[in-house]
C-alpha cells in the first residue's frame, strides 16, 4: 500500500442534471506533456457512470477547511444527496468546461477522459488536462502560487492529516554550497 495519498474531490455532471462530487484517494499525475491525471473509481459508484458518459471531470484539491466535506462526499451517494447544496459548496463554472468545480478549492484541474481502463475493483480514468483555475488569494507578491499556504491535506490508512513543513526543494541534496 502506497501511503499517504492526496484525497481529492472530483466533480462531475451529466447534461441537464445536478452536479455530483466523489472523493477519490487514488489520483495522480501520469504525464506532463501533454498534462494528464488519473483517478480510480469503483464501477458501482454513482459518479463512475457520470464520468464515463460525460467524458469530463474536475479534480479539486482539498484543504483543511474542506476536510469535513471531503469525507462526507466520500461516504454519501450522489444518488441520494445534492452534495454541493448539503455541504454548502460553491459551484464554479470556468471557461474550460460546464462541469462545475468547487469554488472553495484552491486549485481546480479540468480533465477530458482520453482513456478508461478496467483494472479489477476500480476503473482508471485518464484525463487530459484542458485547464486549471487557481484561487488568486494564494498568489504571493512575486506572482508565484504559494501552495504551502493552502492547508492541503493527505490521507493515510483511513485518517486525514494536514501537510507539514517543507523539508527541502527538488535537487537540494546535490546543490553546491557557497
Secondary structure as UniProt FT lines:
FT   STRAND          8..12
FT   TURN            15..16
FT   STRAND          20..24
FT   STRAND          27..32
FT   TURN            33..34
FT   STRAND          35..41
FT   TURN            43..44
FT   HELIX           46..54
FT   STRAND          56..61
FT   HELIX           64..66
FT   HELIX           67..75
FT   TURN            78..80
FT   HELIX           83..86
FT   TURN            87..88
FT   STRAND          91..92
FT   STRAND          101..102
FT   TURN            103..104
FT   STRAND          107..118
FT   STRAND          123..134
FT   HELIX           136..138
FT   TURN            141..142
FT   HELIX           147..149
FT   STRAND          152..156
FT   TURN            157..158
FT   STRAND          159..162
FT   TURN            170..174
//
